[in-house]
Amino acid sequence: MLTFESAVLLHNLKQIDNPYIFDTNDLENQALIVNYKTLKFVKSSYYTYDQSCSLIARIDELKFLKENEYLEIDNKSITFTHKGYRPYQISFINLCNFLNKSILVPIIVTILTDYFLNRR
């Protein structure tokens, strides 16, 4: 289940076309995520990127999204899984399955049992 902060991060990541982890700061538990297409090599080991297409995210939230299969991170490139692309749709389907199994099925079994036992 997504926390509020993870849902906001997932929504913000979707706003970036090609999310890429450009830099990490382990001391502050932060990662700078930029649009991969806006990265431009300027000088030796210096890159520039569009500030409007960047995002600072917590590393532990990225790990949470990866562990729960909302994201895949390969070589600092971030891709969305189906679960990450439509998280509320899958949660709604799981809720419907739960309600079906825990409420609807017992009601039907009760009605059928009552019908067959009191059919005299």
C-alpha distance (Angstrom), angle and dihedral (degrees) to the residues before:
residue distance angle dihedral
M1 . . .
L2 3.76 . .
T3 3.76 122.0 .
F4 3.79 117.9 -139.1
E5 3.81 92.6 -105.4
S6 3.81 92.3 49.2
A7 3.80 91.4 49.2
V8 3.81 90.5 51.2
L9 3.81 90.9 48.5
L10 3.80 91.3 48.8
H11 3.80 90.3 50.0
N12 3.82 91.7 48.7
L13 3.80 91.6 47.8
K14 3.79 89.5 54.9
Q15 3.80 88.8 57.9
I16 3.82 90.4 63.1
D17 3.81 113.0 78.5
N18 3.81 100.4 -145.1
P19 3.82 107.7 10.6
Y20 3.79 113.7 -153.7
I21 3.81 129.1 175.2
F22 3.78 100.3 -124.2
D23 3.80 100.7 173.6
T24 3.80 138.1 0.0
N25 3.77 130.2 -154.9
D26 3.79 108.6 -162.3
L27 3.80 93.7 -175.4
E28 3.80 92.4 60.1
N29 3.83 94.2 31.7
Q30 3.79 91.5 -124.0
A31 3.77 136.9 132.5
L32 3.79 127.2 -163.2
I33 3.79 110.2 -137.3
V34 3.80 119.4 -167.1
N35 3.77 138.5 172.9
Y36 3.79 105.1 -89.7
K37 3.80 92.9 -143.2
T38 3.82 92.2 58.2
L39 3.82 94.3 56.4
K40 3.79 110.4 110.6
F41 3.77 126.7 -176.9
V42 3.80 109.2 -129.3
K43 3.80 110.1 164.9
S44 3.76 135.4 -10.0
S45 3.82 106.4 -44.4
Y46 3.79 92.7 -14.2
Y47 3.77 122.7 116.3
T48 3.76 131.6 -177.5
Y49 3.80 125.8 -153.3
D50 3.77 139.8 179.9
Q51 3.82 108.8 -87.5
S52 3.82 92.4 -151.3
C53 3.82 90.6 59.1
S54 3.80 95.0 51.5
L55 3.77 132.9 96.1
I56 3.80 134.8 -172.1
A57 3.80 111.9 -142.2
R58 3.77 135.8 176.4
I59 3.79 112.9 -104.4
D60 3.80 93.4 -138.7
E61 3.82 91.2 55.4
L62 3.80 90.0 51.4
K63 3.80 88.9 50.6
F64 3.82 90.2 48.5
L65 3.80 91.3 52.4
K66 3.80 90.5 47.1
E67 3.83 94.3 47.6
N68 3.81 91.4 49.7
E69 3.81 90.8 49.4
Y70 3.79 98.2 -113.2
L71 3.83 91.4 120.2
E72 3.77 139.8 23.0
I73 3.79 118.1 -148.0
D74 3.80 115.3 -161.8
N75 3.78 119.3 172.4
K76 3.83 90.7 -22.8
S77 3.79 92.0 -52.3
I78 3.80 114.4 122.2
T79 3.81 121.8 -146.0
F80 3.78 127.9 176.8
T81 3.77 123.3 -124.5
H82 3.78 120.9 -146.1
K83 3.78 89.0 -98.7
G84 3.80 90.0 53.6
Y85 3.76 94.3 44.9
R86 3.82 93.7 52.7
P87 3.84 105.8 21.1
Y88 3.82 97.0 153.0
Q89 3.78 93.8 48.0
I90 3.80 92.0 54.9
S91 3.82 91.4 45.3
F92 3.81 89.3 51.6
I93 3.81 91.4 50.5
N94 3.82 90.3 49.8
L95 3.83 90.0 49.3
C96 3.81 91.3 51.0
N97 3.80 90.8 49.5
F98 3.81 90.5 50.2
L99 3.81 92.8 49.0
N100 3.78 90.8 47.0
K101 3.80 93.1 52.2
S102 3.79 98.1 40.0
I103 3.81 102.9 37.4
L104 3.78 113.8 14.0
V105 3.82 99.0 44.3
P106 3.85 95.2 49.7
I107 3.82 90.6 49.0
I108 3.80 91.8 51.7
V109 3.81 91.8 46.2
T110 3.81 90.3 49.8
I111 3.80 92.6 50.0
L112 3.80 92.6 47.5
T113 3.81 92.7 45.9
D114 3.80 91.4 49.4
Y115 3.79 91.6 48.2
F116 3.81 94.8 50.6
L117 3.81 95.9 42.6
N118 3.81 95.8 46.8
R119 3.79 97.0 41.0
R120 3.80 95.9 106.2
